[in-house]
């Protein structure tokens, strides 16, 4: 058994590497828009509502590739699977 053999090995180096707590400013992100990317697609599919500034042809095209099931939005992918 490999597991039995590995459990009998003695660990000689118990030193843990130091934790790097440095966080540069370019790693900080801020969410400014709380609306999800699919909100306009769902509104169009459910109620036919086109928000101001949104392209109706784009929403029609996107709604063809999606399937709305009451609480869930599925995407029909190129391989025919729903995700």
ChimeraX attribute file (.defattr): number of C-alpha atoms within 10 A of each C-alpha:
attribute: neighborCount
match mode: 1-to-1
recipient: residues
	/A:1	5
	/A:2	6
	/A:3	7
	/A:4	8
	/A:5	8
	/A:6	9
	/A:7	8
	/A:8	8
	/A:9	8
	/A:10	7
	/A:11	6
	/A:12	6
	/A:13	6
	/A:14	6
	/A:15	6
	/A:16	6
	/A:17	6
	/A:18	6
	/A:19	6
	/A:20	6
	/A:21	6
	/A:22	6
	/A:23	8
	/A:24	7
	/A:25	7
	/A:26	6
	/A:27	6
	/A:28	7
	/A:29	7
	/A:30	5
	/A:31	5
	/A:32	6
	/A:33	7
	/A:34	6
	/A:35	8
	/A:36	7
	/A:37	9
	/A:38	11
	/A:39	10
	/A:40	19
	/A:41	22
	/A:42	20
	/A:43	14
	/A:44	17
	/A:45	19
	/A:46	11
	/A:47	8
	/A:48	14
	/A:49	14
	/A:50	15
	/A:51	11
	/A:52	7
	/A:53	6
	/A:54	10
	/A:55	10
	/A:56	15
	/A:57	9
	/A:58	10
	/A:59	19
	/A:60	14
	/A:61	11
	/A:62	17
	/A:63	17
	/A:64	12
	/A:65	13
	/A:66	19
	/A:67	16
	/A:68	14
	/A:69	8
	/A:70	7
	/A:71	6
	/A:72	9
	/A:73	15
	/A:74	14
	/A:75	17
	/A:76	14
	/A:77	11
	/A:78	8
	/A:79	6
	/A:80	8
	/A:81	9
	/A:82	13
	/A:83	10
